């Protein structure tokens, strides 16, 4: 029985030693990178190869041949690295420079994507040992991260959770990506409706003979939003929004406005507040007991009736500027690379003792800012 146990221990020891030796032999296999075919990106073939070589050395899976030694050997044998991309050529080069494996591939821009193709060529057996193809969003500042993800996939190396999350964003080419170093920009046209209450609503509905607009207490809004982002960290952004607009364009008395918002955006939700400046014609007058607007000072016969003069909109008046506070909340919806921001807002108009409620819609193409 003891002999049997010792024999089993010896067998397991030999097997374990053999597996360990094979693992050590694998780790000492040498790999050379001479060039990677780079098309449509800022890095050339050699620079892209250097980037991948750096990530390969960090992986510590193989012995990566020193690029200067490889360059020297290639110069001695008059080998042009930009002409050695095919399997046969790489096998021939690998034998001449003494490499066990040759790592090659291509990185090219294709529309809104970057296609990463890596191949590991087994020089001794004359075949492609492994290959990997990945599609990434087009953002060249993440080329190193793309190279790392592709190499990990090619070499079947473990990937931590943080890198998995970044990989999911980089490889999700169907939706816009928001990640560290990027900012969501929602510059673009806006359109909507706004509802007026109080004295402004009364003046809008008043007949033109009384200085009114013979219109409705609501109007259309056509605007353009421009953003200046001063803080950006992952999904959070703080920004200044500049929104010029034309209001009530469906009437012949359209009026412009300018809104300045300090906004905070997180994961698609947004809160903003700031001043709004409206340009319209105003006049001094008063409302009588029948609710009729009278332009000018209070008449002598009405002086004892307790009327109070005020400034209100009147198409017969002078063009002036009024200011108010606006508060807005919104949510950005996404469909592919399209953004659809939806905002509702409230604005007080203390000059006219009125309020404004509105909704704004917009759209733009998602872009990443470097």
RODO-2510 file (C-alpha; in nm, 4 decimals, decimal comma):
residues 370
     n   res          X          Y          Z
     1     x     0,0000     0,0000     0,0000
     2     x     0,2801     0,2408     0,0912
     3     x     0,4539     0,1671    -0,2383
     4     x     0,1325     0,2488    -0,4247
     5     x     0,0917     0,5814    -0,2420
     6     x     0,4548     0,6764    -0,3054
     7     x     0,4178     0,5799    -0,6708
     8     x     0,1083     0,8014    -0,7080
     9     x     0,2861     1,0907    -0,5391
    10     x     0,5816     1,0495    -0,7718
    11     x     0,3540     1,0401    -1,0782
    12     x     0,1663     1,3551    -0,9699
    13     x     0,4961     1,5235    -0,8952
    14     x     0,6264     1,4465    -1,2426
    15     x     0,3038     1,5649    -1,4068
    16     x     0,3048     1,8845    -1,2036
    17     x     0,6687     1,9434    -1,2896
    18     x     0,5985     1,8846    -1,6558
    19     x     0,3032     2,1272    -1,6522
    20     x     0,5131     2,3832    -1,4694
    21     x     0,7946     2,3385    -1,7171
    22     x     0,5514     2,3833    -2,0063
    23     x     0,4180     2,6988    -1,8421
    24     x     0,7705     2,8308    -1,7956
    25     x     0,8574     2,7421    -2,1539
    26     x     0,5484     2,9339    -2,2699
    27     x     0,6424     3,2349    -2,0618
    28     x     0,9890     3,2346    -2,2161
    29     x     0,8619     3,2221    -2,5718
    30     x     0,9788     3,5314    -2,7550
    31     x     0,7560     3,7689    -2,9494
    32     x     0,8567     4,0388    -3,1959
    33     x     0,6494     4,3264    -3,3325
    34     x     0,7904     4,5047    -3,6334
    35     x     0,4912     4,6990    -3,7661
    36     x     0,1139     4,7355    -3,7469
    37     x    -0,0864     4,8571    -4,0450
    38     x    -0,2441     5,1856    -3,9243
    39     x    -0,4945     5,3547    -4,1573
    40     x    -0,7053     5,6657    -4,1009
    41     x    -0,5591     5,7504    -3,7579
    42     x    -0,2908     5,9918    -3,6409
    43     x    -0,0364     5,7224    -3,5466
    44     x     0,1734     5,5663    -3,8213
    45     x     0,2603     5,1962    -3,8514
    46     x     0,5710     5,2067    -3,6324
    47     x     0,4132     5,4241    -3,3622
    48     x     0,1125     5,1938    -3,3430
    49     x     0,3447     4,8934    -3,3143
    50     x     0,5325     5,0637    -3,0299
    51     x     0,2061     5,1249    -2,8455
    52     x     0,1035     4,7600    -2,8756
    53     x     0,4557     4,6473    -2,7782
    54     x     0,4317     4,8541    -2,4613
    55     x     0,1016     4,6906    -2,3639
    56     x     0,2406     4,3457    -2,4497
    57     x     0,5386     4,3989    -2,2203
    58     x     0,3024     4,4995    -1,9392
    59     x     0,1115     4,1720    -1,9846
    60     x     0,4299     3,9682    -1,9027
    61     x     0,3006     3,6733    -2,1004
    62     x     0,5963     3,6423    -2,3387
    63     x     0,9484     3,7683    -2,3724
    64     x     0,9107     4,0741    -2,5952
    65     x     1,2164     4,1259    -2,8112
    66     x     1,3760     4,4668    -2,7736
    67     x     1,2716     4,6937    -3,0573
    68     x     1,6266     4,8236    -3,1080
    69     x     1,7654     4,4710    -3,1387
    70     x     1,4900     4,3864    -3,3848
    71     x     1,5542     4,7031    -3,5872
    72     x     1,9266     4,6269    -3,6004
    73     x     1,8689     4,2715    -3,7216
    74     x     1,6202     4,3901    -3,9825
    75     x     1,8595     4,6536    -4,1132
    76     x     2,1353     4,3937    -4,1387
    77     x     1,9030     4,1713    -4,3429
    78     x     1,7564     4,4667    -4,5388
    79     x     1,3980     4,3998    -4,4288
    80     x     1,1405     4,6770    -4,4689
    81     x     0,8925     4,6592    -4,1759
    82     x     0,6203     4,8302    -4,3800
    83     x     0,6240     4,5465    -4,6331
    84     x     0,5960     4,2560    -4,3897
    85     x     0,2293     4,2116    -4,2989
    86     x     0,1389     3,8763    -4,4567
    87     x     0,1802     3,5437    -4,2774
    88     x     0,4538     3,4107    -4,5061
    89     x     0,6559     3,7317    -4,4859
    90     x     0,6266     3,7417    -4,1066
    91     x     0,7302     3,3790    -4,0706
    92     x     1,0348     3,4477    -4,2837
    93     x     1,1228     3,7593    -4,0814
    94     x     1,0658     3,5754    -3,7532
    95     x     1,3116     3,3018    -3,8505
    96     x     1,5714     3,5543    -3,9557
    97     x     1,5544     3,7527    -3,6304
    98     x     1,5114     3,4489    -3,4031
    99     x     1,1559     3,5079    -3,2737
   100     x     0,9197     3,2305    -3,1652
   101     x     0,6138     3,4395    -3,2455
   102     x     0,5384     3,7473    -3,4553
   103     x     0,2603     3,9819    -3,3475
   104     x     0,0969     4,1806    -3,6244
   105     x    -0,2354     4,3291    -3,7217
   106     x    -0,4127     4,6392    -3,8422
   107     x    -0,5814     4,9402    -3,6856
   108     x    -0,8046     5,1420    -3,9133
   109     x    -1,0802     5,4000    -3,8977
   110     x    -1,3998     5,2807    -4,0599
   111     x    -1,6798     5,5372    -4,0469
   112     x    -1,7483     5,6087    -3,6802
   113     x    -1,5513     5,3015    -3,5675
   114     x    -1,1934     5,1916    -3,5139
   115     x    -1,1338     4,8303    -3,6173
   116     x    -0,8574     4,6524    -3,4228
   117     x    -0,7261     4,3247    -3,5707
   118     x    -0,4396     4,1412    -3,3981
   119     x    -0,2762     3,8149    -3,5062
   120     x    -0,0164     3,6005    -3,3308
   121     x     0,1905     3,4068    -3,5839
   122     x     0,3666     3,0860    -3,4708
   123     x     0,7017     3,1046    -3,6531
   124     x     0,8174     2,7501    -3,5806
   125     x     0,4945     2,5814    -3,6936
   126     x     0,4308     2,8300    -3,9752
   127     x     0,0717     2,9149    -3,8847
   128     x    -0,1455     3,1812    -3,7239
   129     x    -0,1742     3,0737    -3,3621
   130     x    -0,4382     3,3238    -3,2454
   131     x    -0,6348     3,6165    -3,3855
   132     x    -0,8691     3,8766    -3,2420
   133     x    -1,1024     4,1355    -3,3993
   134     x    -1,2584     4,4221    -3,2015
   135     x    -1,4760     4,7200    -3,2989
   136     x    -1,4424     5,0385    -3,0945
   137     x    -1,5932     5,3858    -3,1011
   138     x    -1,3866     5,6358    -3,2948
   139     x    -1,1915     5,8308    -3,0320
   140     x    -0,8162     5,8230    -3,0833
   141     x    -0,7334     5,9360    -2,7311
   142     x    -0,8304     5,5836    -2,6213
   143     x    -0,6024     5,3970    -2,8626
   144     x    -0,3836     5,2693    -2,5799
   145     x    -0,6859     5,1385    -2,3906
   146     x    -0,8108     4,9737    -2,7102
   147     x    -0,4706     4,8088    -2,7584
   148     x    -0,4802     4,6776    -2,4004
   149     x    -0,8309     4,5334    -2,4368
   150     x    -0,7468     4,3699    -2,7710
   151     x    -0,4281     4,2138    -2,6338
   152     x    -0,6063     4,0783    -2,3274
   153     x    -0,8672     3,9261    -2,5557
   154     x    -0,6008     3,7836    -2,7896
   155     x    -0,3949     3,6294    -2,5088
   156     x    -0,6921     3,5137    -2,2965
   157     x    -0,5747     3,7142    -1,9956
   158     x    -0,8002     3,8009    -1,6995
   159     x    -0,9695     4,1421    -1,7020
   160     x    -1,0597     4,3398    -1,3887
   161     x    -1,4048     4,4937    -1,3384
   162     x    -1,2905     4,8496    -1,4064
   163     x    -1,1423     4,7523    -1,7418
   164     x    -1,4565     4,5508    -1,8245
   165     x    -1,6691     4,8628    -1,7699
   166     x    -1,4420     5,0687    -1,9946
   167     x    -1,4405     4,7933    -2,2552
   168     x    -1,8224     4,7918    -2,2591
   169     x    -1,8262     5,1650    -2,3336
   170     x    -1,5506     5,1498    -2,5938
   171     x    -1,7020     4,8575    -2,7829
   172     x    -2,0627     4,9840    -2,7721
   173     x    -2,0571     5,1438    -3,1160
   174     x    -2,4384     5,1716    -3,1429
   175     x    -2,4856     5,4324    -2,8667
   176     x    -2,2995     5,7487    -2,7681
   177     x    -2,0318     5,7021    -2,5055
   178     x    -1,9752     5,9114    -2,1975
   179     x    -1,6612     5,8197    -2,0088
   180     x    -1,3707     5,9835    -1,8318
   181     x    -1,2191     6,2516    -2,0505
   182     x    -1,5315     6,2890    -2,2604
   183     x    -1,8187     6,5345    -2,2327
   184     x    -2,1716     6,5213    -2,3640
   185     x    -2,2407     6,8278    -2,5752
   186     x    -2,6022     6,9196    -2,6470
   187     x    -2,5477     7,2210    -2,8702
   188     x    -2,8306     7,2435    -3,1168
   189     x    -3,1735     7,3803    -3,2079
   190     x    -3,4618     7,3969    -2,9600
   191     x    -3,8322     7,4462    -3,0125
   192     x    -4,1300     7,4459    -2,7806
   193     x    -4,4313     7,6217    -2,6336
   194     x    -4,4756     7,8561    -2,3391
   195     x    -4,7868     7,9586    -2,1445
   196     x    -4,8281     8,3026    -1,9850
   197     x    -5,0403     8,3872    -1,6819
   198     x    -5,1369     8,7091    -1,5053
   199     x    -5,1304     9,0530    -1,6651
   200     x    -4,9116     8,9452    -1,9566
   201     x    -5,1754     8,6903    -2,0598
   202     x    -5,4419     8,9616    -2,0448
   203     x    -5,2386     9,1945    -2,2622
   204     x    -5,1677     8,9239    -2,5188
   205     x    -5,5408     8,8532    -2,5580
   206     x    -5,6430     9,2212    -2,5599
   207     x    -5,7532     9,3708    -2,8955
   208     x    -5,5008     9,5680    -3,0949
   209     x    -5,7063     9,8848    -3,0484
   210     x    -5,6127     9,8674    -2,6789
   211     x    -5,2446     9,8010    -2,7506
   212     x    -5,2877     9,4256    -2,7176
   213     x    -5,1886     9,1540    -2,9594
   214     x    -5,5247     8,9846    -3,0203
   215     x    -5,3469     8,6558    -2,9653
   216     x    -5,3466     8,3659    -2,7179
   217     x    -5,1875     8,3358    -2,3723
   218     x    -4,9385     8,0890    -2,5192
   219     x    -4,6804     8,1125    -2,7943
   220     x    -4,4144     7,9146    -2,9805
   221     x    -4,0440     7,9330    -2,9040
   222     x    -3,7604     7,8727    -3,1498
   223     x    -3,4126     7,8800    -2,9989
   224     x    -3,0570     7,7561    -3,0196
   225     x    -2,8625     7,6279    -2,7189
   226     x    -2,4872     7,6746    -2,6922
   227     x    -2,2975     7,5157    -2,4020
   228     x    -1,9725     7,6116    -2,2332
   229     x    -1,8638     7,3303    -2,0015
   230     x    -1,6360     7,4281    -1,7173
   231     x    -1,6432     7,1036    -1,5147
   232     x    -1,6554     6,7497    -1,6549
   233     x    -1,5923     6,4285    -1,4651
   234     x    -1,7387     6,1080    -1,6005
   235     x    -2,1180     6,1423    -1,6051
   236     x    -2,1221     6,4775    -1,4236
   237     x    -2,0903     6,8103    -1,6005
   238     x    -2,1325     7,1708    -1,4925
   239     x    -2,1960     7,4146    -1,7741
   240     x    -2,3109     7,7566    -1,8842
   241     x    -2,5974     7,7478    -2,1325
   242     x    -2,6540     8,0420    -2,3655
   243     x    -2,9953     8,0295    -2,5335
   244     x    -3,1059     8,3033    -2,7758
   245     x    -3,4680     8,2604    -2,8825
   246     x    -3,7454     8,4084    -3,0955
   247     x    -4,0872     8,3951    -2,9266
   248     x    -4,4355     8,4091    -3,0790
   249     x    -4,3037     8,3809    -3,4330
   250     x    -4,6529     8,2802    -3,5460
   251     x    -4,7612     8,6423    -3,4955
   252     x    -4,6350     8,9603    -3,6626
   253     x    -4,5058     9,0809    -3,3258
   254     x    -4,2359     8,8199    -3,2589
   255     x    -4,0049     8,9143    -2,9710
   256     x    -3,6483     8,7973    -2,8965
   257     x    -3,5098     8,6793    -2,5636
   258     x    -3,1771     8,5685    -2,4204
   259     x    -3,1408     8,3099    -2,1414
   260     x    -2,8237     8,2390    -1,9426
   261     x    -2,8387     7,9207    -1,7359
   262     x    -2,5945     7,7684    -1,4914
   263     x    -2,6613     7,4006    -1,5486
   264     x    -2,5703     7,0725    -1,3806
   265     x    -2,6026     6,7472    -1,5736
   266     x    -2,5679     6,3963    -1,4337
   267     x    -2,6374     6,0748    -1,6178
   268     x    -2,8771     6,2446    -1,8592
   269     x    -3,0688     6,4466    -1,5958
   270     x    -3,0239     6,8222    -1,5846
   271     x    -3,1050     7,1172    -1,3573
   272     x    -3,0439     7,4781    -1,4581
   273     x    -3,1251     7,8260    -1,3335
   274     x    -3,0352     8,1803    -1,4272
   275     x    -3,1605     8,5091    -1,5699
   276     x    -3,3716     8,5550    -1,8800
   277     x    -3,3810     8,8858    -2,0686
   278     x    -3,6847     8,9632    -2,2844
   279     x    -3,7099     9,2371    -2,5451
   280     x    -4,0602     9,3746    -2,6042
   281     x    -4,2597     9,6928    -2,6323
   282     x    -4,3886     9,8291    -2,3030
   283     x    -4,5838    10,1271    -2,1799
   284     x    -4,6966    10,2797    -1,8513
   285     x    -5,0678    10,2447    -1,7850
   286     x    -5,3319    10,0970    -1,5542
   287     x    -5,6195     9,8523    -1,5451
   288     x    -5,9637     9,9919    -1,4606
   289     x    -6,2433     9,8126    -1,2755
   290     x    -6,3559     9,6429    -1,5961
   291     x    -6,0052     9,5010    -1,6515
   292     x    -5,9451     9,7297    -1,9475
   293     x    -5,5899     9,8517    -2,0024
   294     x    -5,5481    10,2272    -2,0244
   295     x    -5,2205    10,3580    -2,1580
   296     x    -5,0752    10,6642    -1,9888
   297     x    -5,1225    10,8269    -1,6463
   298     x    -5,4408    10,7796    -1,4427
   299     x    -5,7199    11,0059    -1,5626
   300     x    -5,8394    11,2779    -1,3262
   301     x    -6,1861    11,1283    -1,2995
   302     x    -6,0291    10,7947    -1,1940
   303     x    -5,7755    10,9403    -0,9512
   304     x    -5,9784    10,8489    -0,6415
   305     x    -6,0650    10,4939    -0,7497
   306     x    -5,7443    10,3376    -0,6198
   307     x    -5,5944    10,2495    -0,9562
   308     x    -5,2198    10,1939    -0,9710
   309     x    -4,9995    10,2604    -1,2674
   310     x    -4,7673     9,9868    -1,3879
   311     x    -4,5472     9,8886    -1,6775
   312     x    -4,6893     9,6252    -1,9089
   313     x    -4,6549     9,5062    -2,2645
   314     x    -4,8173     9,7316    -2,5211
   315     x    -4,7490     9,7222    -2,8929
   316     x    -4,7847    10,1011    -2,9015
   317     x    -4,5086    10,1483    -2,6442
   318     x    -4,1313    10,1707    -2,6638
   319     x    -3,8984     9,8765    -2,7117
   320     x    -3,7517     9,7837    -2,3740
   321     x    -3,5756     9,5116    -2,1783
   322     x    -3,7193     9,3129    -1,8884
   323     x    -3,5504     9,0500    -1,6750
   324     x    -3,6670     8,7501    -1,4779
   325     x    -3,5470     8,4271    -1,3202
   326     x    -3,5860     8,0966    -1,4994
   327     x    -3,5578     7,7466    -1,3488
   328     x    -3,5470     7,4408    -1,5757
   329     x    -3,5272     7,0642    -1,5318
   330     x    -3,4816     6,8103    -1,8071
   331     x    -3,3842     6,4680    -1,9276
   332     x    -3,1876     6,3663    -2,2350
   333     x    -3,3152     6,0599    -2,4188
   334     x    -3,0917     5,8718    -2,6622
   335     x    -3,1555     5,6692    -2,9722
   336     x    -2,8347     5,5456    -3,1289
   337     x    -2,6142     5,8500    -3,1781
   338     x    -2,9064     6,0940    -3,1542
   339     x    -2,9761     6,2939    -2,8377
   340     x    -3,3268     6,4221    -2,7597
   341     x    -3,3198     6,6716    -2,4709
   342     x    -3,6571     6,7525    -2,3144
   343     x    -3,6838     7,0419    -2,0666
   344     x    -3,9655     7,2028    -1,8722
   345     x    -3,9176     7,5441    -1,7170
   346     x    -4,0754     7,8113    -1,5004
   347     x    -4,0007     8,1813    -1,5144
   348     x    -4,1259     8,4651    -1,3008
   349     x    -4,1836     8,8072    -1,4616
   350     x    -4,1977     9,0384    -1,1603
   351     x    -4,2149     9,3523    -1,3748
   352     x    -4,5517     9,2444    -1,5119
   353     x    -4,6712     9,0360    -1,2127
   354     x    -4,6892     8,7268    -1,4347
   355     x    -4,5470     8,3782    -1,4732
   356     x    -4,4317     8,1712    -1,7688
   357     x    -4,4454     7,7909    -1,7964
   358     x    -4,2866     7,6164    -2,0917
   359     x    -4,1534     7,3002    -2,2505
   360     x    -3,8570     7,2780    -2,4881
   361     x    -3,7521     6,9929    -2,7170
   362     x    -3,4324     6,9538    -2,9149
   363     x    -3,2007     6,7133    -3,0891
   364     x    -2,8362     6,6759    -3,1861
   365     x    -2,5817     6,4155    -3,2894
   366     x    -2,3788     6,2778    -2,9977
   367     x    -2,0126     6,3799    -3,0150
   368     x    -1,7249     6,3260    -2,7774
   369     x    -1,5012     6,6152    -2,6907
   370     x    -1,1362     6,5530    -2,6273
***
